[in-house]
Amino acid sequence: MGMEQDLIALWVTLKLALVTTVLLLLLGTPLAWWLANSRWRFKYWLEAMVALPLVLPPTVLGFYLLLLFSPNNFVGQLWLDATGRPLAFSFTGLVIGSAIYSFPFVVQPIQDAFKAIGKRPLEVAATLGASPRDRFFSVALPLARPGIVTGAVLGFAHTLGEFGVVLMVGGNIPGQTRVASIAIYDHVESLNYGQAHTLAAILLGFSLLLLLFIYRNRARVRLLPH
């Protein structure tokens, strides 16, 4: 396995992280808004389900997703009939598995940001004639921007380092489902520590940059006048 294969694995990893993050923002932002404002009695059930990947071993989640994506299961068979391709061991399956595994890392920061806004800005907007939709897009989203950015970066970074879920759901198909974390494992298993170190150092540096961006963003927000 040469450097070319490692670069392909890095590209698959970055593409997976980007697609997963966009999907999570589209699905997670409305859910975070609802969780931040809903008074439903059993809301904590949904919050527990969202947070479950935080405590669930990745291989357990990956195992059940693999069963769900199998052509022997209704979901897997439905996907196969609709697309002609299996969902398991595919890039689409990787995206779905990654989105589920990284869901709390995106939803919770955005939910906290929406809660921090308070009701006052929304009430003022309502008195000025803003509809619920206008209040969400013109008031809530701009005020929650730091939390949304934090959630997006955390979701992206978390997807970069996935191993258990992507291995169970996607396998190790070069150019399709072989991501950087799996490539590192392959190098270590074959005692090729040089290439493993190179890939690991790239992921380490990239993850550190993302975290620096998050904390720098938080520091700038705290310094803004209120």
WOWO-V537169 format. One record per residue. N is the residue number from 1. PSI is psi in degrees with one decimal (none if undefined). Layout:
BEGIN
<<N | PSI> <N | PSI>>
END
This chain:
BEGIN
<<1 | 114.2> <2 | -173.9> <3 | -32.0> <4 | -43.5> <5 | -35.0> <6 | -38.9> <7 | -37.5> <8 | -41.7> <9 | -39.1> <10 | -41.3> <11 | -43.9> <12 | -39.8> <13 | -47.4> <14 | -40.2> <15 | -42.3> <16 | -45.1> <17 | -39.9> <18 | -49.3> <19 | -42.3> <20 | -42.4> <21 | -43.8> <22 | -44.8> <23 | -42.3> <24 | -37.8> <25 | -40.3> <26 | -39.6> <27 | -37.2> <28 | -31.5> <29 | -49.2> <30 | -38.9> <31 | -42.5> <32 | -38.9> <33 | -44.1> <34 | -43.5> <35 | -33.6> <36 | -23.6> <37 | -13.7> <38 | 145.2> <39 | 18.7> <40 | 134.3> <41 | -37.3> <42 | 27.5> <43 | -31.1> <44 | -24.9> <45 | -45.7> <46 | -39.4> <47 | -37.7> <48 | -40.0> <49 | -39.6> <50 | -39.7> <51 | -9.2> <52 | -41.9> <53 | -18.0> <54 | -30.2> <55 | -12.2> <56 | 130.1> <57 | 134.9> <58 | -35.5> <59 | -30.7> <60 | -47.8> <61 | -44.2> <62 | -37.3> <63 | -47.6> <64 | -33.5> <65 | -37.9> <66 | -42.0> <67 | -40.2> <68 | -37.7> <69 | -10.9> <70 | 143.9> <71 | -16.6> <72 | -10.0> <73 | 156.5> <74 | -45.8> <75 | -47.8> <76 | -39.4> <77 | -38.7> <78 | -43.5> <79 | -41.5> <80 | -42.3> <81 | -35.2> <82 | -34.6> <83 | -19.8> <84 | 6.1> <85 | 145.1> <86 | 149.0> <87 | -36.7> <88 | 145.7> <89 | 41.7> <90 | 162.5> <91 | -35.8> <92 | -42.9> <93 | -37.2> <94 | -43.0> <95 | -44.8> <96 | -46.7> <97 | -41.8> <98 | -38.5> <99 | -42.4> <100 | -42.5> <101 | -32.5> <102 | 1.7> <103 | -50.4> <104 | -27.4> <105 | -21.1> <106 | -45.0> <107 | -44.7> <108 | -44.3> <109 | -36.6> <110 | -40.7> <111 | -44.5> <112 | -37.3> <113 | -40.8> <114 | -39.7> <115 | -37.4> <116 | -20.3> <117 | -39.7> <118 | 175.2> <119 | -19.5> <120 | -51.7> <121 | -37.0> <122 | -37.4> <123 | -39.8> <124 | -43.9> <125 | -37.8> <126 | -40.0> <127 | -23.4> <128 | 3.2> <129 | 10.1> <130 | 134.5> <131 | 165.2> <132 | -38.9> <133 | -43.7> <134 | -39.8> <135 | -36.0> <136 | -49.6> <137 | -32.4> <138 | -22.1> <139 | -58.1> <140 | -49.4> <141 | -47.5> <142 | -40.2> <143 | -28.4> <144 | 7.7> <145 | -44.5> <146 | -40.0> <147 | -36.3> <148 | -42.9> <149 | -43.6> <150 | -45.5> <151 | -41.5> <152 | -44.8> <153 | -40.9> <154 | -42.2> <155 | -41.8> <156 | -48.1> <157 | -39.7> <158 | -37.6> <159 | -34.5> <160 | -37.1> <161 | 6.9> <162 | 144.9> <163 | -59.7> <164 | -47.8> <165 | -46.7> <166 | -32.5> <167 | -41.5> <168 | -42.3> <169 | -39.7> <170 | -17.6> <171 | -144.2> <172 | 63.0> <173 | 113.0> <174 | 133.9> <175 | -8.9> <176 | -56.7> <177 | 1.2> <178 | 107.1> <179 | 175.7> <180 | -39.6> <181 | -37.1> <182 | -37.6> <183 | -40.1> <184 | -45.0> <185 | -42.7> <186 | -42.1> <187 | -42.4> <188 | -41.0> <189 | -31.9> <190 | 11.6> <191 | 22.9> <192 | 74.0> <193 | -24.9> <194 | -52.0> <195 | -34.9> <196 | -42.3> <197 | -40.9> <198 | -48.7> <199 | -43.9> <200 | -40.5> <201 | -37.3> <202 | -46.5> <203 | -39.3> <204 | -48.5> <205 | -42.1> <206 | -42.0> <207 | -39.7> <208 | -40.7> <209 | -40.3> <210 | -42.3> <211 | -39.0> <212 | -38.6> <213 | -43.0> <214 | -50.5> <215 | -33.0> <216 | -40.7> <217 | -41.1> <218 | -41.2> <219 | -39.8> <220 | -37.6> <221 | -40.4> <222 | -26.6> <223 | -10.8> <224 | 142.7> <225 | 146.4> <226 | none>>
END
